[in-house]
Amino acid sequence: MASTTRQALLQALSAAEGAYISGQQLAQQLGVSRAAVHKAAAALTAQGYALEAASRRGYRLLGGDPFCTEAVGPYPAPVQLYDTLESTNRTAKLLALEGTTHGTLVLAGGQTAGRGRLGRSFASPAGKGVYCSVVLRPPLPAANAQTATIGAAVAVCRAVQMLCGLELAIKWVNDLYYKGKKVCGILTEAGTDLESGQLEWLVVGIGLNLTATAEDFPPELTAKAGSLYPGGPAPVSRAALAGAIGRELLALCPGFACLDEYRARCFVPGHWVTVCTGSETYAAQALSIDDAGRLVVQREGGRTEALRCGEVTIRPTKTE
């Protein structure tokens, strides 16, 4: 079964927007036999598409959660899809070191050792989230790597809004929230030319909880972690959402000129926060996001600082 036949059938049924198309019409449109159409439809069903076949009416596409390269949609770079990985970032970094193309998308159905920032683990229940990494090769100084994280946060927000109709909020610098709970984390890692100070590659890892429930998270995360559609179903497949995120991120690269949108979606400025830099922890008031994407805070003594990295937690008041 040639994947091109599956792809052509998928495109034809998707364009019909839920209407039936007869097997004869599809065969003529695709330039194949009716038996080939039937075989391609069976293959798509096996991949997770919800296809309906009715006598004298033909075929129609009802949705489903297909997890295959066809479901990613048109994509300008290689797509590496796996049922399970230890970590999409780990695999993407290996591909980057081997010279893979700018934009390469690594997508997994589940992760056994998903990672977040500061060495934390990231819960990645199989089949219940979007776990992907994009390899980028922007001509940027290493000092500007954080702009890719900002771009990724905006890319996820745009893709979710486009395909799901939901508005996500950003917690500086790399967490996305929905209904008061974290639904997405972003981990950006880089390879740098030490002599020039330029980036050789960036790997942007994205973990988005789609249909996971509280039971899918470790006990210590159940109060904080959430999903877009707890328990499902979601109106979009994981692969399609990953493809949309990747395309949005590539459209922003290399300039990542989306700081105003990032600011508009970020809910941290205006709140009292606890800042943890690794070397110290202190209370401060978050003031703004500056033009470098740094969080500007004012410490209790009145001194202002611009944070390039670190962890912030919203405090109910100045003293709590």
LOMIKOL-204182 format. One line per field, with one value per residue: x, y, z of N, C-alpha, C, O in turn; residue number from 1; residue in one letter. Coordinates in steps of 0.2 Angstrom, whole numbers. Layout:
nc1 [X ...]
nc2 [Y ...]
nc3 [Z ...]
cac1 [X ...]
cac2 [Y ...]
cac3 [Z ...]
cc1 [X ...]
cc2 [Y ...]
cc3 [Z ...]
oc1 [X ...]
oc2 [Y ...]
oc3 [Z ...]
nr [NUM ...]
rest [A ...]
// end
This chain:
nc1 [4 4 10 6 -6 -14 -13 -18 -31 -35 -34 -44 -56 -55 -57 -70 -77 -85 -95 -101 -92 -92 -86 -82 -81 -70 -60 -58 -54 -42 -35 -34 -38 -55 -53 -41 -44 -52 -43 -34 -43 -45 -32 -31 -40 -35 -24 -30 -40 -57 -67 -81 -90 -102 -115 -119 -117 -104 -89 -84 -76 -75 -67 -57 -42 -29 -13 0 11 4 -7 -1 0 3 20 35 48 58 48 49 42 36 30 34 46 60 63 58 66 78 80 79 90 100 98 100 114 118 116 103 90 84 70 65 54 51 41 31 21 21 31 44 53 51 56 57 61 75 79 68 56 44 27 21 9 5 -3 -11 -7 2 18 32 46 56 68 79 88 93 101 107 114 120 116 103 95 83 73 68 61 51 45 40 31 21 18 12 0 -6 -8 -17 -27 -32 -35 -43 -50 -48 -41 -25 -15 0 13 27 43 40 28 12 -5 -22 -38 -33 -24 -8 -5 4 22 38 54 69 84 101 114 130 142 157 168 163 151 139 123 122 113 96 85 68 57 41 28 11 -3 -17 -29 -27 -31 -33 -29 -19 -8 7 4 9 7 -6 -14 -10 -8 -16 -27 -32 -44 -49 -50 -56 -66 -54 -56 -47 -33 -18 -7 -10 -11 2 8 3 8 22 22 18 29 40 36 38 52 67 66 57 47 37 34 26 13 16 18 5 -2 4 2 9 15 12 8 13 27 36 53 64 81 90 102 97 81 67 55 46 39 31 34 35 37 52 61 70 64 65 59 55 57 53 61 58 65 65 74 76 76 81 76 83 82 76 64 47 34 17 11 -2 -2 8 15 12]
nc2 [-6 10 25 37 35 33 46 54 49 53 67 69 65 73 86 85 87 79 74 61 52 43 26 24 37 42 33 37 50 48 41 27 9 4 -6 -3 9 4 -3 7 14 5 4 17 17 8 15 24 33 39 32 30 18 16 7 10 24 27 33 42 54 54 59 55 49 49 43 46 49 55 61 72 82 93 97 106 99 85 72 63 49 41 27 26 34 37 51 65 76 71 62 71 79 70 68 81 83 74 81 84 91 108 112 99 87 78 66 58 45 42 45 38 44 58 75 90 107 112 99 91 78 75 71 59 52 38 41 52 65 78 76 82 87 100 103 116 128 142 157 164 172 163 169 173 163 161 167 158 150 158 161 147 146 155 149 137 142 148 137 129 138 139 126 120 130 136 147 149 153 161 157 165 157 148 140 134 138 133 136 138 128 120 115 113 112 118 114 120 117 118 118 125 135 137 146 156 160 158 150 132 123 122 113 112 107 101 98 94 92 83 74 68 63 67 55 51 58 60 59 71 81 82 93 103 101 100 96 99 93 84 67 66 65 73 86 86 77 71 70 80 91 93 94 107 115 114 120 133 137 136 146 158 158 164 176 177 186 190 196 205 198 188 195 199 188 183 181 184 197 211 203 198 188 173 171 160 157 147 150 158 162 173 186 196 209 206 216 218 212 213 220 210 199 196 194 207 212 219 219 217 227 237 237 234 220 211 196 183 169 156 152 156 158 162 172 174 186 200 196 183]
nc3 [0 -5 3 -3 -9 2 8 -2 -2 11 10 0 7 18 13 9 20 30 22 11 -1 -16 -19 -32 -37 -30 -34 -47 -45 -38 -47 -46 -43 -37 -28 -23 -17 -7 0 5 13 23 28 33 43 52 56 65 61 60 49 39 30 18 10 -7 -4 -1 6 21 31 49 59 73 81 73 72 64 50 40 46 51 42 28 28 30 32 37 46 60 67 81 91 105 115 124 127 117 115 117 107 96 98 96 82 78 80 71 59 54 45 46 55 57 63 78 84 97 103 117 131 140 148 150 150 159 163 173 176 180 179 166 166 154 148 138 122 126 125 117 112 107 97 90 78 76 66 68 63 75 89 104 115 113 113 121 115 106 115 119 106 104 114 110 98 101 108 97 88 96 98 85 80 91 97 109 122 128 142 147 158 163 161 152 153 149 153 156 162 174 177 174 157 148 144 140 134 130 122 117 105 104 95 102 99 90 96 91 88 84 83 89 100 102 114 117 127 128 137 132 133 146 162 180 186 178 181 192 210 217 207 204 208 201 188 172 158 141 137 148 149 137 122 111 99 89 81 89 81 71 78 83 71 67 77 75 62 65 73 65 56 63 65 59 67 77 80 90 102 108 107 115 127 129 132 143 161 172 175 186 197 214 217 220 218 211 209 209 216 225 234 233 237 226 216 201 186 172 155 147 132 129 132 145 163 172 188 204 219 237 243 234 224 206 195 180 175 166 167 178 191 194 205 208 220 233 240 245 256 258]
cac1 [0 8 7 3 -13 -18 -13 -23 -38 -36 -35 -51 -61 -55 -60 -77 -80 -90 -99 -99 -89 -93 -79 -80 -78 -63 -55 -57 -51 -36 -32 -33 -44 -59 -50 -35 -47 -54 -37 -32 -47 -44 -26 -32 -44 -30 -20 -34 -45 -64 -70 -87 -91 -110 -117 -122 -116 -97 -84 -84 -71 -78 -62 -53 -35 -24 -6 4 14 -1 -11 3 -2 9 25 41 54 56 44 51 36 38 25 36 53 62 62 58 71 85 81 80 97 105 97 103 121 120 115 97 87 81 63 64 49 51 34 30 14 22 38 46 58 50 60 56 66 78 80 62 52 37 23 19 5 4 -9 -15 -4 6 25 36 52 57 75 79 95 92 107 106 119 118 113 96 91 77 68 64 56 45 41 37 25 16 16 7 -6 -9 -11 -22 -33 -34 -38 -47 -54 -46 -36 -21 -12 7 17 34 44 39 23 5 -10 -29 -42 -29 -19 -3 -7 10 28 42 61 73 91 105 121 133 149 160 172 159 146 133 120 123 106 91 79 62 53 34 23 5 -8 -23 -34 -25 -35 -29 -26 -13 -2 9 0 11 5 -14 -18 -7 -8 -22 -27 -37 -50 -48 -54 -57 -62 -52 -58 -41 -29 -12 -2 -12 -10 9 10 1 13 28 22 18 35 44 34 41 59 72 66 53 45 30 35 19 8 18 16 -3 -4 7 -2 13 16 6 7 18 29 42 58 69 86 95 106 93 74 65 49 46 33 33 32 34 42 56 62 74 60 66 54 57 54 55 62 55 69 64 79 73 80 78 77 84 80 73 57 43 27 12 9 -8 -1 15 17 10]
cac2 [0 16 30 42 33 35 53 57 48 57 74 70 64 79 91 84 89 74 71 54 52 36 23 25 44 42 29 41 56 47 37 20 5 4 -11 1 14 0 -5 13 16 0 6 23 15 5 21 28 38 36 31 26 16 14 4 15 30 28 34 48 54 57 61 50 51 45 44 44 55 58 66 78 87 96 99 107 96 78 70 57 48 35 25 28 36 40 58 67 80 67 59 76 81 66 70 88 82 70 86 84 97 113 110 92 86 72 66 52 44 43 46 35 48 64 79 97 112 111 92 88 74 77 65 59 46 36 42 57 71 79 76 83 92 103 105 123 130 149 161 168 172 159 173 175 156 161 170 152 147 163 159 141 147 158 144 132 146 149 131 127 142 138 119 119 136 138 152 148 159 160 159 166 159 142 135 137 137 133 135 139 123 119 110 113 114 119 114 122 115 121 117 131 136 141 151 162 161 157 143 127 120 122 108 115 101 103 93 97 87 84 71 65 65 67 49 50 62 58 63 78 85 82 99 108 99 99 95 103 89 78 61 66 65 79 88 86 72 73 72 86 97 93 98 114 118 114 125 140 139 138 153 163 157 165 182 176 193 189 198 209 193 184 199 200 181 182 183 185 204 213 199 196 181 170 170 155 157 142 152 162 163 179 188 202 210 206 222 218 208 218 219 204 193 195 196 213 211 223 216 221 233 242 236 230 215 208 189 179 162 155 150 161 156 167 173 178 193 202 193 175]
cac3 [0 -6 7 -7 -10 9 8 -7 0 17 8 -3 12 23 9 9 27 33 17 8 -8 -18 -21 -40 -38 -27 -38 -53 -43 -36 -52 -44 -43 -32 -23 -20 -12 -1 4 8 18 28 31 37 49 56 59 70 58 60 43 39 23 18 4 -11 -3 -1 12 24 37 55 63 76 83 69 74 58 47 35 50 53 37 24 33 26 34 39 51 63 72 85 96 111 115 131 126 110 115 117 100 92 99 92 75 76 80 64 54 52 42 50 55 58 69 81 88 100 106 124 133 146 152 148 155 160 165 180 178 182 175 163 165 147 147 131 119 130 125 111 114 101 97 83 77 73 65 67 63 81 95 109 120 111 113 124 110 103 119 118 100 105 118 106 92 104 109 90 85 100 96 78 80 97 99 116 123 133 145 147 164 161 154 147 154 147 157 154 167 181 178 168 152 143 146 134 136 124 123 112 104 102 93 107 96 87 101 87 89 79 83 94 100 106 116 119 130 129 139 128 136 152 168 186 188 174 184 199 216 218 202 202 210 197 181 169 151 137 136 152 148 130 116 108 93 84 83 92 76 67 82 83 64 67 82 71 56 68 76 59 53 68 65 65 70 83 82 93 109 110 108 121 133 130 134 150 166 178 177 190 203 218 215 223 213 213 204 210 221 230 233 237 235 222 212 193 183 165 151 143 125 128 135 152 167 176 195 209 225 242 245 229 218 201 191 174 175 160 168 184 191 197 208 209 227 233 242 246 262 259]
cc1 [4 5 4 -4 -17 -18 -18 -30 -40 -38 -42 -56 -61 -58 -68 -81 -86 -95 -97 -97 -89 -86 -77 -78 -71 -58 -53 -53 -44 -32 -30 -39 -48 -56 -44 -38 -49 -49 -34 -36 -46 -37 -27 -36 -39 -25 -24 -39 -52 -67 -76 -88 -99 -111 -121 -121 -108 -93 -85 -79 -75 -73 -58 -46 -30 -17 -1 6 9 -5 -7 1 4 14 32 48 52 52 46 45 37 32 27 44 54 61 62 64 78 86 82 87 102 104 101 111 123 119 108 94 84 73 61 59 50 45 33 23 15 29 39 50 57 53 57 62 69 79 74 59 46 33 20 15 3 -3 -13 -12 0 13 29 42 54 65 76 87 95 99 107 112 116 114 105 92 84 71 64 59 50 41 37 30 19 13 11 0 -10 -12 -17 -29 -36 -38 -43 -52 -53 -41 -32 -17 -4 10 24 38 42 33 16 0 -17 -33 -38 -24 -14 -5 -1 16 33 50 65 81 95 112 125 141 153 165 168 153 139 129 121 116 102 86 74 58 46 30 17 0 -15 -29 -33 -30 -30 -26 -20 -7 0 5 2 9 -2 -17 -15 -8 -15 -22 -33 -44 -49 -53 -57 -65 -60 -55 -53 -37 -22 -7 -4 -10 -2 11 9 6 19 28 22 25 40 42 37 49 62 71 62 50 37 30 29 14 10 16 9 -5 -1 4 2 14 10 5 14 20 35 47 63 74 91 100 103 85 72 58 50 39 35 30 30 38 46 57 66 70 61 60 57 53 57 55 59 59 69 69 75 78 77 80 78 82 78 66 53 36 23 11 3 -7 6 18 16 14]
cc2 [6 21 35 41 35 42 56 55 52 64 74 69 70 85 91 86 85 72 65 56 44 33 24 32 45 39 33 47 54 43 30 16 6 -1 -7 6 10 -1 1 15 11 2 13 22 12 10 25 33 34 37 27 24 13 12 9 22 32 29 41 48 58 59 56 53 48 47 42 50 59 63 72 84 89 99 100 104 89 77 63 55 41 33 27 29 38 47 61 72 76 64 65 79 77 67 76 87 78 75 86 91 102 112 103 91 79 71 59 51 44 43 42 39 55 69 86 101 110 103 88 83 77 71 65 52 44 38 48 64 72 80 76 88 94 105 111 125 138 153 166 167 167 163 174 168 157 164 164 149 152 162 152 142 150 153 139 136 147 143 129 131 141 131 117 124 138 143 150 154 157 162 159 160 154 138 139 134 137 131 134 133 122 114 109 115 114 118 115 120 117 118 123 131 140 147 157 164 161 150 139 124 122 116 111 109 104 97 96 91 88 81 67 67 65 61 47 53 59 62 70 83 86 89 104 107 98 97 99 100 83 72 60 65 72 80 87 80 75 75 78 92 98 96 105 118 119 120 132 142 140 144 159 163 160 171 182 183 193 191 201 204 189 188 199 193 180 185 185 193 207 209 199 189 179 168 165 155 151 144 156 161 169 181 195 203 210 212 221 213 213 216 213 198 191 197 201 212 217 220 220 227 239 242 232 226 213 201 186 172 162 153 155 157 162 167 176 185 194 198 185 171]
cc3 [0 -1 3 -8 -4 9 4 -5 6 15 4 2 17 19 8 15 29 28 14 1 -10 -20 -28 -41 -35 -31 -44 -51 -41 -42 -50 -45 -37 -26 -19 -15 -6 4 8 14 24 32 36 44 54 60 64 67 59 53 43 31 23 11 0 -10 -3 5 14 30 43 60 66 78 80 72 69 55 42 39 52 48 33 29 29 27 36 45 54 68 75 90 103 111 123 132 119 110 114 110 95 92 95 84 73 76 73 58 51 50 47 49 56 64 71 85 91 103 114 125 140 151 150 153 154 161 172 181 180 177 172 162 158 146 140 128 121 129 118 114 108 102 90 83 73 72 63 67 69 86 100 114 119 110 116 120 107 108 119 112 101 109 114 100 95 105 102 88 89 99 89 77 85 99 106 117 129 136 147 154 162 164 149 148 152 151 154 160 174 182 172 164 147 146 140 137 130 126 116 111 101 100 98 104 93 92 97 89 83 78 89 94 105 107 119 121 132 131 136 132 143 157 174 188 184 177 191 204 217 213 201 204 205 190 178 162 148 137 141 151 141 128 115 101 87 86 85 86 72 72 83 76 64 71 78 66 59 70 70 56 57 67 59 69 77 85 84 100 112 111 114 128 134 133 141 156 172 180 181 197 207 217 220 217 215 207 204 215 226 229 237 234 231 219 204 190 176 162 147 136 123 130 142 157 172 183 199 216 231 244 240 223 212 197 185 174 168 161 176 185 196 199 210 217 228 235 243 251 263 254]
oc1 [8 -1 0 -8 -23 -23 -21 -34 -45 -42 -46 -61 -66 -62 -71 -87 -91 -99 -91 -99 -87 -81 -71 -73 -67 -53 -48 -48 -39 -26 -25 -44 -46 -57 -43 -35 -48 -49 -32 -34 -47 -37 -24 -34 -40 -23 -21 -42 -53 -69 -76 -88 -101 -109 -125 -123 -106 -95 -86 -79 -78 -76 -55 -46 -26 -16 1 4 9 -7 -11 1 10 12 34 53 47 53 46 45 39 28 23 47 50 58 67 67 82 91 86 90 106 109 103 114 129 120 108 97 80 71 55 61 49 43 35 21 10 33 35 51 63 53 55 67 66 79 74 61 43 35 18 17 1 -8 -19 -15 1 15 30 42 53 67 73 91 97 103 106 115 110 109 101 87 80 66 58 54 44 35 32 25 13 7 6 -5 -16 -18 -22 -34 -42 -43 -47 -57 -57 -36 -34 -17 -3 9 27 37 41 32 15 0 -18 -32 -40 -21 -16 -6 -1 16 32 51 65 83 92 115 122 144 151 165 170 151 134 133 121 114 105 84 75 54 46 30 16 -1 -18 -34 -37 -32 -24 -20 -16 -1 -4 3 -2 10 -5 -22 -19 -9 -19 -16 -37 -49 -48 -59 -59 -69 -63 -55 -54 -36 -20 -3 1 -8 0 16 13 8 22 33 25 27 44 47 38 51 59 74 63 50 33 26 26 10 5 14 6 -10 -4 2 0 13 4 2 19 16 38 45 66 73 95 102 105 83 74 56 54 35 40 24 25 43 43 55 66 73 59 57 62 47 62 50 58 56 71 68 72 84 71 86 73 79 78 63 56 33 25 9 1 -11 10 24 19 14]
oc2 [8 22 39 46 38 45 61 60 54 67 79 73 72 89 96 86 88 67 63 60 40 37 25 33 48 41 34 49 58 42 28 18 8 1 -8 8 13 -1 1 17 14 2 13 25 13 8 29 36 28 42 22 29 9 15 13 27 37 25 46 43 63 62 52 59 44 53 36 56 65 68 77 90 87 103 96 106 87 81 58 58 36 38 30 26 39 49 59 72 78 65 64 81 79 67 77 90 79 73 88 96 99 111 102 94 74 76 54 56 45 41 42 37 58 68 89 99 107 102 82 84 81 67 70 48 49 36 49 68 67 85 71 91 90 109 112 123 140 151 172 162 167 160 176 168 153 162 164 147 149 162 152 139 148 153 138 133 146 143 126 129 141 131 113 123 141 143 149 159 151 167 154 159 155 132 145 128 141 126 130 133 124 108 104 120 110 122 111 123 117 116 126 127 146 152 163 169 163 145 141 123 123 115 112 106 109 92 100 87 94 84 63 73 63 61 43 52 56 68 74 89 90 90 110 112 95 96 102 103 77 73 55 65 77 75 88 79 81 80 82 97 104 101 109 123 125 123 137 148 145 148 164 168 160 172 186 185 195 189 200 204 188 186 199 194 175 191 186 194 206 211 200 185 183 164 166 153 151 139 156 160 170 179 198 199 213 214 224 210 217 211 210 192 186 202 200 213 219 217 226 232 244 245 227 227 212 199 186 169 167 152 157 153 166 161 181 189 190 196 182 165]
oc3 [5 -1 6 -9 -4 11 6 -6 7 17 6 2 19 22 8 15 31 30 14 -3 -7 -21 -29 -44 -38 -32 -46 -54 -42 -41 -53 -46 -32 -20 -13 -10 0 10 14 19 30 38 41 49 60 65 68 71 58 52 46 27 27 6 2 -13 -5 10 10 33 42 65 62 78 83 73 69 56 42 37 54 50 34 33 25 24 36 50 50 73 72 92 107 107 127 136 116 104 110 107 91 87 92 81 68 71 71 53 45 52 52 44 57 69 68 90 87 105 117 121 144 157 149 159 149 161 176 187 182 171 175 158 155 142 136 131 119 133 115 118 104 107 86 88 68 76 58 71 68 86 101 117 123 108 114 121 105 106 120 112 98 107 114 99 92 104 102 85 86 98 89 74 84 102 109 113 135 132 148 156 160 170 143 146 152 154 149 164 178 187 166 166 143 149 135 142 125 131 111 116 97 102 98 108 95 91 100 91 77 72 95 89 111 103 123 118 136 127 136 133 145 157 174 191 185 174 194 203 218 214 197 200 204 186 182 159 151 138 139 151 139 133 116 98 81 92 84 87 70 69 83 76 62 70 78 65 56 69 70 53 54 69 54 74 82 91 81 104 117 116 118 132 140 136 145 156 178 186 179 201 205 216 223 213 221 202 199 219 232 223 243 229 232 218 202 191 174 165 143 134 118 130 144 155 175 183 198 219 230 247 241 218 214 197 185 173 164 156 179 179 201 195 214 219 224 233 242 251 267 254]
nr [1 2 3 4 5 6 7 8 9 10 11 12 13 14 15 16 17 18 19 20 21 22 23 24 25 26 27 28 29 30 31 32 33 34 35 36 37 38 39 40 41 42 43 44 45 46 47 48 49 50 51 52 53 54 55 56 57 58 59 60 61 62 63 64 65 66 67 68 69 70 71 72 73 74 75 76 77 78 79 80 81 82 83 84 85 86 87 88 89 90 91 92 93 94 95 96 97 98 99 100 101 102 103 104 105 106 107 108 109 110 111 112 113 114 115 116 117 118 119 120 121 122 123 124 125 126 127 128 129 130 131 132 133 134 135 136 137 138 139 140 141 142 143 144 145 146 147 148 149 150 151 152 153 154 155 156 157 158 159 160 161 162 163 164 165 166 167 168 169 170 171 172 173 174 175 176 177 178 179 180 181 182 183 184 185 186 187 188 189 190 191 192 193 194 195 196 197 198 199 200 201 202 203 204 205 206 207 208 209 210 211 212 213 214 215 216 217 218 219 220 221 222 223 224 225 226 227 228 229 230 231 232 233 234 235 236 237 238 239 240 241 242 243 244 245 246 247 248 249 250 251 252 253 254 255 256 257 258 259 260 261 262 263 264 265 266 267 268 269 270 271 272 273 274 275 276 277 278 279 280 281 282 283 284 285 286 287 288 289 290 291 292 293 294 295 296 297 298 299 300 301 302 303 304 305 306 307 308 309 310 311 312 313 314 315 316 317 318 319 320]
rest [M A S T T R Q A L L Q A L S A A E G A Y I S G Q Q L A Q Q L G V S R A A V H K A A A A L T A Q G Y A L E A A S R R G Y R L L G G D P F C T E A V G P Y P A P V Q L Y D T L E S T N R T A K L L A L E G T T H G T L V L A G G Q T A G R G R L G R S F A S P A G K G V Y C S V V L R P P L P A A N A Q T A T I G A A V A V C R A V Q M L C G L E L A I K W V N D L Y Y K G K K V C G I L T E A G T D L E S G Q L E W L V V G I G L N L T A T A E D F P P E L T A K A G S L Y P G G P A P V S R A A L A G A I G R E L L A L C P G F A C L D E Y R A R C F V P G H W V T V C T G S E T Y A A Q A L S I D D A G R L V V Q R E G G R T E A L R C G E V T I R P T K T E]
// end
